[in-house]
Amino acid sequence: MKPDVDAARDALRGLFSETPLQLNEHLSARYGADIYLKREDLSPVRSYKIRGAFNFFRKVLAKEDGARSFVCASAGNHAQGFAFVCRHFGVPGVVFMPVTTPQQKINKTRIFGGEFVTIKLVGDFFDQCYKAARDHAAETGALMVPPFDHEDIIEGQATVAAEIVEQLGDTLPDLVVLPVGGGGLASGVTGYLADKLGPSSFLFCEPAGAPSLKRSLESRAVVTLDQVDNFVDGAAVGQIGALNFAALSQFSADQVMLLSENAICVTMIDMLNVEGVVLEPAGALSLTALDALGREALEGKTVVAVVSGGNFDFERLPDVKERAMRHAGLKKYFILRLAQRPGALKDFLNMLGPDDDIARFEYLKKSARNFGSILIGIETKAPENFAVLKKAFDGAGMRYQDITENEILANLII
């Protein structure tokens, strides 16, 4: 595998320079370790996906002398990598995207592909879009470019590892942290480093709402998830690729860390505020894993964390901030039963501490004569302030329900 990966890496240099491997002082100081970030968010399309797409096209065109057209289905990074490579090689391509795809992603794909790419918006969900792309391939003879489950895609993603080896020189990492969606990156990197690092040197991380690798390793067979949380859209895959699972089946399910979507938001906000680095949710996975491991597990070690992408739509920032504050314990939502009498609201406001701020106030039931139900969102500066507030509620005999972690109520009301 290695000679082909090295050839793929060398060929990539005609498209873009190697992405940086940066020693991050902020994270290194936090964990007492040497934390290196492999910055795939700094590729021409702000993700590693361009690597696999380029390698796939390169090999096909070497055999067919450029006579083929191509097609893919994607609403994100794969589409942008596909489009960039179509323009680079001067070959026609069609990108199928769901109608619900944000306009920002559509525009970027169009810019990267230029005159060589046609974008077709089909269906509300990815499955409908994927079917339309496959139908197009069958009808026109266009070649489908898969996002992860193909040996040439895996080989292209493995160039990340080839660059890491060059950039570290004689240093070997104690731990390599890899985000996992369909498994192309993880299978490529682990395969390339297999003769340098033992299996225990790898940690994989998935969003809690899309644990396709972990569940498959637990079952020792590819598992299709019944439900997927799409918040971490770059890694929210319902089924890991068959080739990818075969390459990763040697690892233990215990080596796959599941990370809550809200914890990932904390990392995104931290990196934006402290480092000025814009990460998409999938791009923050490996750094969130470091926080979950903590200083005790990382101290004194050399760690490489792959930052997989930075294609973030800033229209999502309010939601990311909201989730981050809830995870950090700095924002909570309550349903209160408030007496319908003069001065009741003032009595309630007097219970708030100096660092408590009302972020939302809404009557849910206005027709009751004696009591009314209120939805209230409160932000504070320290999590322990909520214990003081709840004690004040209890002391006043106020009936309330904390719905912050109640997913059903929170999704309906907040």
Beta strands, then each sheet from edge to edge (+ up, - down):
strand 1: 21-23
strand 2: 34-39
strand 3: 70-73
strand 4: 93-97
strand 5: 117-121
strand 6: 143-144
strand 7: 175-179
strand 8: 202-207
strand 9: 256-259
strand 10: 302-307
strand 11: 331-339
strand 12: 357-365
strand 13: 371-379
strand 14: 399-402
sheet 1: 1+ 2- 10- 7- 8- 9-
sheet 2: 5+ 4+ 3+ 6+
sheet 3: 12+ 13- 11+ 14-
end
